[in-house]
Amino acid sequence: MKLGLRSVLAVVAAVAGAVAISLVVPVSGQQAPAYRAPRTPDGHPDLNGIWQANNEANWDIQMHVARPALALRAGPYGPVPAKDVLALGAVGSVPPGMGVVEGNEIPYKPEALAQKKKNQDNYLTSDPEVKCYLPGVPRANYMPYPFQIFQSPKAFFIAYEYAGATRNVYLKDPGPAPVDSWMGQSVGHWEGETFVIDVTGFTDTTWFDRAGNFHSEALHVTERYTRTSPDVIQYEATIDDPKTFTKPWKMSMPLYRRVEKNAQLMDFKCVEFVEELMYGQWRKKPLSQ
Amino acid sequence: MRSHISIAIAAAAALALSATLLAQSQATRGTPTARPAAAPQPKSTMNPRTADGHPDLQGVYDLATLTPLERPPMFGNNLTLTPQQAKRLEQQVADRKEQAARPSDSNRAAPPIGGDGSTGAAGNVGGYNNFWIDNGSEYVTVNGEKRTSIIVDPQNGRVPQVTAAARQRQAARPNVPTSDQQEGTDPGLERAPGAYDDPERRPLGERCLLGFGSTSGPPSLPVLYNNLHQIVQTRDTIMILNEMDHDARIIRMNAEHLPSTVRKWLGDSVGHWEGDTLVVDTTNFTDKTRFRGSTDQLHVVERFTRINDKTLLYRFTVEDPATWSQSWTGEYTWPATDTQLFEYACHEGNYALGNILRGARQRDAEEAAKKSGNR
C-alpha cells in the first residue's frame, strides 16, 4: 500500500510531538534538580566574576514604549526632542523595555508621584547620571556597564565600571551607618543559595533610572543574588522607603556573566567627560556654544 | 661617626632581610612542582593563607606615616633614624597636634584677606585644621629600624634627577597636573600663568579624577589624609581599593597586559606570585597620569609581602627612561587597621573646582576693569 504524503506528514508530526512532549514535560513527581553553583573555599555559591544586566531598566524601570528622546518639548503633533538633545537624532531616543518592576506599578505617594513627573520634565538638569554622579543601589546593577564581584571567605566587594563606583559589603554588621553615602552601607549574609545584602544609609541624591524614578534618604534596599545557571545570577531588589512609597515594591532581573575571554572592567571615569558641561562656562576662553 | 654606624647597621639589616626574603622565595618557588596542588598548605597565625596556599593579604591598611617619600637632605645617605632621633621627631609632631587640638581663642581676629602669606593650604585662612589632617604619628619601621625616607634606592633617598629631555618637556608645559601633586601646593594665580584658565589645567585631585599625592598609585604613597586601602583577594584577581577617590585597582593574576592602545588612569596591572611575594607589574598609563612628570611609558613594579599578621611590606620600583636616567625604589610598611572605610564621594561635592575657576574669572574681570579705568 502506498502511503499518501499527507499520511507520512501526519506520522512524522505525531512522532515529533511525542518526542517534544517527552522533552518538555517532566516525569510526574520528578523535578529537574535545582542548579548547584560552584563553591568558594568556604562552601558558599561562587559569585565571583564580571556581570551585567541586559535590559532597558536604566532608561525606565517600568514597562515603556520607545520615546523620541530623554528630554522632550511639545511639537505640533506631539512631543519631539528638546533642543539640547536634537542633534543626537535616533541615537538620543529611548529604547522600549518590558520593565523590571514586579507588577509594573510603583506605589508612589501622591506628592512623590508629582515629584517623579517633575524629575522627568527637568531631566537634563536633574538626573545625577548626567553629571557622572555615583549611581546608588540598585541602579548601579542595571546600568549598561559591567561590574565585578570579588568574593572571598573574608570579603565581598563590588566594583562598577560606571564612574568607578564601589561597594564593600560588610559580612559582619558594623551597626547603623554613621554617615549617609551615595552607594549606601551594605551588609550581606547567606540564606542558603542566596546572598542577601541589606543596603541602608543612603543620601536622597540618587535615582532609579533615566525616567525620574527616585527615593528619599529613608531608602532601604534588600538585594538577593542567586545563581541559577553557570552564567546567570537572578537578582532581586526590594525597595522600602516609607517617605516616598505607600508600601515596599520589588524589581527583579537576570544578571549575565560577561563570558568573553578578555572580559574586564575598563576605565569609565566620566568625571572628566562632564567638565565641559559643568565648568566650561568658566574657562578663560569659553568654547563657542 | 654615629651616622657611619647607622649605615653599617642598615646595610647589614638590609642584607639580612633580603637574604631572608630570597631564602623564603626560593624555598616556596620550588614547592608547587614538588607537591600536588591540593596538598594542605602550611598554616600559621603569623602568616595566614588563602585556600590556594598563597599568603592572605586581605584587610584594610592605613598607609599614613611621618616618613616622607624623599629623605630630607640633612640625613644624607642615612636610611635610618636612631631611636632617639625618631622619638624626638615623633614627639614634636605629637606636641604640634596637641597644641592644634586646644580650643581656639574665641576673641581672635579674622585672618587677613587673602591669607597670611604662609605656604599652608589657602594661606592659612583655615582650609585645613587638625580635624582634617591624618598623616600618621610615627616613622616607618622596617626590620626593626625607623626610616628617614621611603626611597631606598638611590642611596641618597631622593628621586633621581630627571633627564635633560624630560626637563625640556616639563618646562614647555608648565603647571600641568600630575598624579602625585600635593594638596595645598598651588602656586597661586599670579605665579602660575594659565593654571586657572581651564579645568584641565587644575590638579587631578582638585578635579576628583584621582586622589592627590599618588595615594591612588601605583606607586601608592602616603598623603595628608584618607590613607586607607583595602585589599580583597580571590584566585584570579586581587583588588586594591584606594579610599581616595574610591578607585578599585583590579590586578589580573597571571594575565598579559592590555594592548598598548588601551590606557588607564592607574595603568594596567597584572600580578603573579614569586614565592610568598605578590608581584604586580603596571604599564599602559594614560599620558594624563604623569606621576612626577613621567610619560605614558611609566612602568611600576610593586612587591607585597606579609611580614606579620598585622603588617605588609610594600616595595616598589619606578622606571621611565623618558623621564629618569635610572629606576628608583621605595619601601614602607602597610599596617592593618580596624578603622571603617567610608565613601569618598569627591566629584559629587566638588564645589571647589567651579568656584576656583569662577574666582579666577572674577579676578580677570576686576583686572580688566582696573585697566579700562586707568585709560
Interface residues (C-beta under 8 A of the other chain):
Chain A: P41 N48 C132 Y133 L134 Q148 F150 Q151 S152 P153 K154 A155 F157 A159 G164 A165 T166 N168 P174 P178 V179 S181 W182 M183 T205 Q264 L265 M266 D267 K269 V271 E272 E275 M278 Y279 G280 W282 R283 K284 K285
Chain B: T50 A51 D52 D56 Q58 Y196 D197 D198 P199 E200 R207 C208 L209 Q230 V232 Q233 T234 R235 D236 T237 M239 L241 D245 H246 D247 A248 I250 R252 V262 K264 W265 Q340 L341 F342 E343 A345 H347 E348 L353 G354 L357 R358 A360 R361 D364
